[in-house]
Amino acid sequence: MRRNGIKQNAHYTFKYNAALGRHGWLRLTPAYSVRLVEEILAKLDYSPRCVLDPFSGTGTTGLVCANRGVPSLALEINPFLVWLGNTKLAIYPNDKVAAFLSVAKQLMQNIESYVPVAQPPIYKICRWWGARQVDFLARVKAAFRTIQDEAIAQLLAIAFCRVVIEFSNASFNHVSTSFGDPTDAPFSTDVAKATFLSVCEMVADGASSSPQAPSKVIAHDSRSIPAECIGKYDTVITSPPYPNRISYIRELRPYMYWLDYLKTSEQASDLDWRAIGGTWGRATSLLGTWESRRTLPHYVYDIGETIAGANNKSAALMANYVLKYFEDMQEHLSSAYAGLSHQGSAFYIIGNSNFYGITVPAEKIYADMMNACGFVNVKVRVVRKRNCNRQLYEFIVSGKKQ
């Protein structure tokens, strides 16, 4: 496959989504581009009856489909992302959006009167926010938790998540989260109120444009397709976690702790272990006792042995991670194929990876696994060069069901 001249193509990343209504409500680096999904839909030689996204994440595929009048279903193992996806897909009447903005203004006018909730049990929370930021956020959470109207409370929670990050000292520009100096971050309650209301205006603008087709996110492990979805979808458009060992919930932890989806670090690492791809905390140690089923193409195990032989104390662990990742994805692909309507198509947006200078050709492995599952006309198209490493690219691997 020729890769010469392939550029970083930022329009195929989360950056493209920032100003696109509900897609831009929260910034999450792993999110893929709205444009990529739109291009896939536009090039189909049929009108999809229902699209399945088995790795919903931030809900990109579902929302693109809903906005184009295409019904969709999505699966997601993370409860926060299930909530986020369904909140993005909900219909908010104009009077509800107006009421949301009115309530937000009232809350900010009286924010000092609310007793702050307990700060979330985030490890070294002082790295994330200064004391004044934490106090303000704790009062905002206390305030919107008093709202009985579910739709208004959901929109307030979206705005709250946005300012949680805007007021933080964290940066997600690298594989590991980095932090600025909290003492260098000036804070004014009046400015914070204005910022929150400005974010609410942005959220309201997105909420005012309603989806044109029914879509929903189902809480489910994507290794298998639930019975309620089997036979209902004729297209799969998704982007699974990449085989890069980055924590599945790396950028999600602040939201999940503040909104009570996480209460302990053990819960976070357990979720990482149950997800496909990404390890953190206890999940990493569990890899040491994991045993392979030896069901992948033989060359994948050769790659695993090469990684295990690298001069690094974690080499054997990382070899297990790579093999587990692809065995999990093999299980998913088999189930997704079985549930796909005849003549249906599947598109997987995926990136390759590199461990200790050893390239893991995810695009080839996906293509071979799809062929083994029964897909025909399997194709690999390189989409963009990723800026983290000159050897890393993003691909679309696609196939059809006869």
N, C-alpha and C positions, 0 to 999 in steps of 0.2 A: 504494500500500500504506500503510495507516494504521500509524503508529508512536507516536501519542500515548499516553502512559500506559505505554509499555514500560519495564520496570525492568531493573536490572543482573542480577537473578536469579542470585545467586552459586551456587545449587544446580545451575546448568547449566555450571559451570566446574570446573577441577581441584580447587577447594577442597572440593567435595562428596565427592571420592574419598579424602580423606586418611585416614579411619578405616575404609575398606572393604577390609580384608584385603590381598590382593596388589595391589590398585589403589593402595594408599597406600604401597607399598614405597619409591618414589622420588617426590619432588615435582618436577614439570615443568610450568611455567606453560602451555605450549601444549596440554596434555592437555585433552580435553573430558570432559564429565560422564558418569559411569555412568548417571545418571538419564535423560539424553537418549537414550542407546542403548536403555535399557529401555522408554522410552515409544514409540520407533519400533517396536520389536519387538511391543509390546503392541497397537499399532493396526493391524498387518498383518491383512489379511483372509484370510490363508493361513498355514500352518505352513511356515516356510522349511526347505528341504532342506539348504542350505549358504549361509552368508553370506561374502561377500568384503569384506575391508578392504584396498584397494590402497595406503593410506598408514598403515601399522600404527602408527608412532610408539611410544607407550608400551604398546600392546597393549590399549587399552580395549575396543574392539569385540570382539576375539577372546575376551577373558576374560569379558565379559558373556555372550556366546553360549555359551561353554564351561560357565559356571556354570548356565545355563538349559537345558543339554542340547541345544544347537543346534550342529552341526558348523560349522567356519569355516576359511577360508584367509585369509592376509594377505600382503601384499607390503611390503618395506621395503628402501631402498637403503643405509641406514646400518648397518654391521655391528654396532655396539654395540647398536642398537635391535633388530636381529634376535636377538641374544643375550638381551637383556632380555625381549623378548616371549615367546620360547620358554622362558625360565626361569620366567616367570609362569605359563605354560600347562602346565608339567610336573606330573607326579603324584609326590608325595613320601610314601611309606608312613610310618606313625607311628613305626616303629623308626628310620627314616632321620632324621626330624625330631628325635627324642630324641638320636640320635648327633651330629647337628649342634650341638645345645646343649651336649652334653658336650665335644665337640672345641673349641668356642668358649671354654669355661671353661678348658680346659687351655692353650690358646694365650695367653689373658690372664694366666694364672698364671706363664707362662714368657716373656712378651713381651720382657723385657730381654735374654734370651739369643739372640734372633734378630738377625743382622746386617742392618741396614737396606738395602733395595735402593736403587739410584740414584734420586734425585728425578726426577720427570718433567720433560721439557724445555718447561714452560709459560713463556710470556713473562712476565717479572717475577713469578716465583712467590712472591716475598716479599709481594706485595700480597694473595695468596690465603690464605697461611698463615704463621704465625710459624715460626721454626726448630724449636721444640719440637714443634709440631703436625706439621710435615713429618717429623721424626724418628720420631714415634709412628706415623704413617700408613705410613711406609716399612718399619717393623718389622712392622706388621700385614700388609702386602702380602707381605713375605718369609715370614711365618708361614703364611698360608693357601695360599700357592703350594706348600707342602710337602705338602698334603693330596692323596692319590691318588684318593679317592672323588669322582667327578665331581659327584654331586648335593650332597654336603656342601660341596665347594669352590664350587659355584655359589651356594649360600645364604650362605656366608661372603662371597663377592664382593658380593652384594646389600647385606649389612650394611655392608661396607666402603664402598660407594658412598654409603650414607646418611650415615656419619660423615664422609666426605670433605667433604660440604657442611655438616654440622652444625659442624665444626671450622673452617670457612673464614670469611673476612671479607667474602665476596661477598654482594651483594644483587641479585636479579633483578626488582625491583619496577618498573623503568623499562625503556625500550627499550634503553638501554646499561647494561652491567653496572657497578655501583658497588661501592666497597670501603670498609670501615671501616679504622681504624688498628690494625694487628696488635699494636702495643705495648699497646693497651687491652684485649686479649683475654687474661684470666688462663688459665693452663693448669696442670693437675695430672694427672700420669700415672694416679694412682688414680681420679680422676674420669673420665678418658678410658676407662679399662678398664671402669668401671661403665657408662658411656654405651654403649660397644660391646656389652656383654652385654645391656643393656636393648633396644637395637636388634635384637639377635639374637632376643630373646623376641618382639618384634613380628613379625619375619620368620617365625619358627616358627609363630606363631599363624595367619598367612596361609597358610603352606605346609601346615598340617594340614587345610585344607578343600580337597578335590580337585575339579578340573573334572569335569563330568559328560558331556562330549562331546569327541571328538578335534578339536584345533585346532593349527595350526602357522603359523609365520611363515617366508616364503621370501625369500631375498636376491634382489631383482629390482628393476629400474627400472620404475616404474609407468606410464611412457608406453606400455608394451605389456603385455598380459596373457600370461603364459607358457602354453605348450600344455597343461601339466598341470592348469591351472585352467579352460580354456575349456569351456563347456557344463556345468560341475559346480556353478556357483553360480546361485541364483535370486534373490539379494538382494545389494545393495551398500549398506553403511553405513560411511561414512568421513568423515574431516575432513582435506582436503589442507592444506598450508601456505597461509596467507592471502597475498594479494598486497601485502605491506607492507614488503618488502625487509629484514626482520629476518633475521639469519643463521640458517640452518636448524639449526646446531649450537651456537648461542649458549650455552645452558645445559648442553649435553652435553660441552663440552670438558674440564672437570675429570675426569669419569668416563673419557672416552676416552683422555686422556693417562695417567691413573693405571693403567688396565687395558691399556695398550699398543695400543689401537686407533688412536691417533695418535702419531706420533713427530716430526712437523715441522709448521710452520704451512702449508707448501705442501700437505700432505695435507688439512688442514682446508679450505682454500679450494677445492681441487679437488672435494671432496665437496659443498661449497656450490654449486659451478657445475653439478655433475651432478644435483643435487636440483631439484625444482620449487619455485621460490620461495626467497627469501633470497640475499643476496650478501655476500661478505666477502673481503677480501684480493684475491688474483689474480682471483677470480670477478668482482669489480666491473670490473676493467680489461678483461676479455674481453667485457663488454657493449658496449664501444665499437666492436668490429668485428663484432658480431652482425648478421645480415641477416634481415629479416622475410620470411616466406613469403606474406604478405598473404592469409591464408585466413579471417580473422575477420570478423564483421559489420562493415560499413564504419564505423559510429559508434565502434567501439573504436579505430580508427586516428585518428579525429577527436579522441578523448580523448587519445591519444598525442601528437598534434600540439599540443594545448593545453598539455599538461604540458611538452613540449619548449620551448615558447615562454615558460615562466615565468621570472621574474627570479631565476635561481639558476644557478651555474656547473655544477651536476650535473643540470640539467633534462633535457638531451638523453639522458644516461645513464639517468635514471629512466624516461623515456619508453620506451627500449629494454627496460628491465626489465619494465615493465607488459606490453608487447606480447609479449615472450618468454614471460612467465608464462602468459598466456592461450593462446598458440599451443601451448605444452607441454601445458596442460590440455585443449585441444581434441584433441590427439593421444591423450591418455589416455582421454577420454570416448568417442571413436570405438572404441577397442580394448575398453573395458569394456562398451560396448553390444553389440559383436559377440560377446563371450564370454558374455553374460547369457542365461539360459534364457528362452524365450518366456513371456510373462505375468509376468516377473520385475520387481522394483522396485529403484530406486536412490535413495539418500538422501545428499546431500552437505552437510555442516555447514561453512559458509563465512562469512567476514566481509568486509565491504567495506573500502575503504581511502581514504586522502586524501593527495595530494601537492601541496604548495604551495597549499592551499586548494581544490584540484580533486578532487572526489569521483570515485572509480572504483567504479561500481555492480556489484560482483562478482556479486551475486545475479541481476541482470538478464542479465549476460553469460553466466553459467552456464546460466540458463534458456534463453537463445537458442541457445547451443551444444548443449545437450541436445536441443532441438527439431530442430536441424539434423542431429544424429546419428540421429534416428529415434524418440527417446523421445516418448511421448504423455502426455496428462494431466499436463503439467509444472506444478508448483506451487511457490510461494515462500512460506515462512512465517517471519516474524521471530521470533526466539527470545529475544533479550535485547539490552539496550543495553550496549555495552562502556564501561568506566569511563575509558579513556584519551582519549576525545574524544567530544563530544556528538553528532557526526555519524556515529559508527561503531556498527554493529550486527552481530549474528550472525544467520544465517539457516539454514534447512534448505531446500535446493532438491531437489525430488524429481520422479521421472518413472517411467513404466512402459514395458516393451517389449511390443509387440503380438505 
